[in-house]
Amino acid sequence: MLTLDKSIAEKLKKTSGIGRKYMLIGFSGWPDAGKVASLTITYFVRSLKAEKILEFSELYDLTLNRPSVEIEDGLIQTLKFLEASVYLWVDLKQDIALLIYSGPEPSYKWSEFTDAILKLCELISVQRIYLVGGVVDMVTHTRKPRLSAVVNMEHLKAYATAYGLSLTNYSGPASIHSYLMIKAREKGFEAIGIWGHVPSYVSYPNTIVAYHMALKLSEMMNLTIDLEELRR
């Protein structure tokens, strides 16, 4: 599933000598209430003009995640499958390199997928993994959005709360966030899951929460990104 051909290896060389290296991950699907993860990740990729370096396949149950088809006047034109890609952005002035995963939550092969993601992290010596998601909560749209955190190492609790994130208490069904964070800990990678809480009565994509998510990420990574379009 992960083929590190020469072209990918060459692209990853761009990170050589960079002082700060992170990975940013957002899944559409179940852990994406209010489209908070999708909106945030898509905005980062587009605004930073990140370069696609890798595509994933064979991760999805196509009976649950249907491909999209275009038909014109009875004639079938195209069939498009779900996109799951890794992007790379390097900024020498900011001394930062960022790997970004954008795509649906895998339906299966969690182990293989996670191994591939962590292999990329190893190859460029990522210092921390940030995961973003959206969760439905009993909150109101009239107040500043709540952002909460899940961490995979004890010392990261203080780091998360220092940035105004509340620490989560939860017991129930898990997303791939949990699996990936535990496996990251086994490999020695710090990981922080940041969740944007969206009102249960708001069914459309919540750009307000996504903006606050993007703002918090840029602050935590000390990354300069133009968020004006998302803010508007």
N, C-alpha and C positions, 0 to 999 in steps of 0.2 A: 504493500500500500504506500509506503514511503520509499521513493527511489531517489537517492542522493547522487544524481548524475553530475557531470562536470560543470554544467551551467549553474546548477544550484550551489555547488561548492564555490564557484567563482563569485557568485552574488553575495554569499555569506562572508567572503573575504573583505567586503566593504566595512565590516564591523571591526576589523583588526585595529587595535590602538584606541578604540572608543572607550571612554571611561565608564559610562553608565549604559547598561543593557537590560532591557525588560521585555517581557512578553505580555501582550494584552489579548484576552480571549473573551468572546461573546457568542453565545449560542441562540439562535432563534428556536421557536418551538415551546416546549413546556416551561423552561426557566426564563421566559421572556415576556412576562406580563406587561401590558402596556407598550410592548415593542421597545422597552427601555434599552435592552442589550443591542438589538438590531439597529436602532436609531443611533446609538452612541458609537458602535463599531463602524458602521457605514460612514458616519461623519468623519471619524478619525482617518479612515482609509482615503476618503475623497479629499478632505481638506489638506492632509499631509502629502497627498499624491504618492502614496506608498506603492511600491512595485510588487506585483504578484510574482511569487517565486515557486509556488507549489499548489497543486490541486489534489483534493482527496476524492476517492470514489468508493463504491461498494460499502457504504456506511449506512444506507437507509432502506427501510422497508417501504417499497414503492406503492404498497397498498394503503399506507398511511400518509406518505408524502408523495403525492402524485406529481409526475412530470407535467409541464404545461405544453399545450399543443396549439398551433396556429393553423386554422383552416379558412380558406378564402373561396367563396363560391363553390363549396363542395370539394375543393382540391386541398389535400393536406400539404402544408408548407414546411413546417419545422416542428421538432420535438425538443424541448429543453428540460434537462434534468436539474435537480437542485445543485447549487454551487456551494462548495466548501473549499475555501482557499486560505493560504497563508501569505501574508504580505510582509515586506521588509521596508523600513524607512530608516535612513541614517542622516543625521545632521551633524556635520563637523563643528559648526559654530556652537551648537548647544552641547556638543560632546555626548550625544545620545544615539543609541540604536534601539529600534523597536520592532519586534516581530508581532504581527497582528493576525489572529485567526478570526475569520468571519464565515459563518455557515450554520446550518441547522444542527441541533443536538443529534449525535449519531444514534440510530435505532439499535445498533448492535456493534460488535467488535470494539467495545470500550477499551479493552486491554491493548489491542493493536494500535488503536488511535492514540491512546495516552502514551504508549511507548514512542510513537512517532513524534508527538509534540515534545516530549521530554528529551528526545534525541536531538532535536533542533536546538533546544535550550542548552544542552551540553555543548553542542558544536560552537556556539558563540559565547558560552559562559554567561548565560543570563543570570542576573542578580536577584530578580524577583518576578513572580508571575502575578498578574492582576486578572481576575475574572469578574465579569459584570453580568448582572441579571436583573430581572424584574419580578416582583412578588405582589400579589393582591393583598391588601390589608385594610383594616378599618381606619383609614385616614381620610382627611378632607383635602380638597384641592385648594382651599383658601389659606392653607398654611404652607410654610416652607417644606419642601419634600423631605421625607425621612430617608436617610441612607444608613444601612446597617452593614456590619462586617462579620465574616467568618474567616478565621485564620488557621494556618496549619502548624504554627509553632507558638509556644507560650509567650516568647518575648514580643511577638507581633501584636499582642493585645494592647500594650501601651502605645505602640506606634499607631494603631488604628484609632484609638480613643483620642490621641493627640490631634488627630485631624477631624475630630468631631463625629466620628462614626460610632454608633451604638453597637454593642456586641450582642449577637443573636443567641437566643435560646429556642431550640426547635427539636422536635422528634416526629418523624414521619417519612413519607416517600422522598427519595433522594434523586437529585439530578446528577449528571456526569461531573458537575462541579466538585461534588464531594469525593468521588472516585479519583479524579485528577489531582485534587489537593492532597489526598493521602499518599498517592503514588509519588507526588512531587516531594513530599516530606521524606519518603524513603530514599530518594535520590539526593536529598540535601538542598532542595530548592525551596526558598520562601515563597508562600502563596497567600494571597489575600482575595477573598471573594467579597465584592461590594454589591449590595442589593438595593435597588431603588423601589420604594414602597408606593404603589399606585392605588388610588381609591377604587373600591370594589364596584362603584356605580359609574365609573368612566370606562367605556368599552373601546374607545378609539386610541390610536397611538399617542402616548403621553410624552410630548416633546418637552414639557416643563421638567419632568423628572429626568429625562435624558440630558437636558442642558446641565442640570445640577450634577449629574453623574460625570459628564465630560469635564465640568469645571473642577470637580474633586480629583479626578484622575490626573488632570494637568498639574494640579497643585501637588499631589503626592509624588508624581514623577519629575516635578520641577521642569515641565515641558511647556514651551511656548507654542500655542496653537490658537488660531483665530476662531473664536466661538460666536462671533457676532451673528452669523446667519442662523445658527441654532438658537441663539438667545431671542432673536426676533420671532 
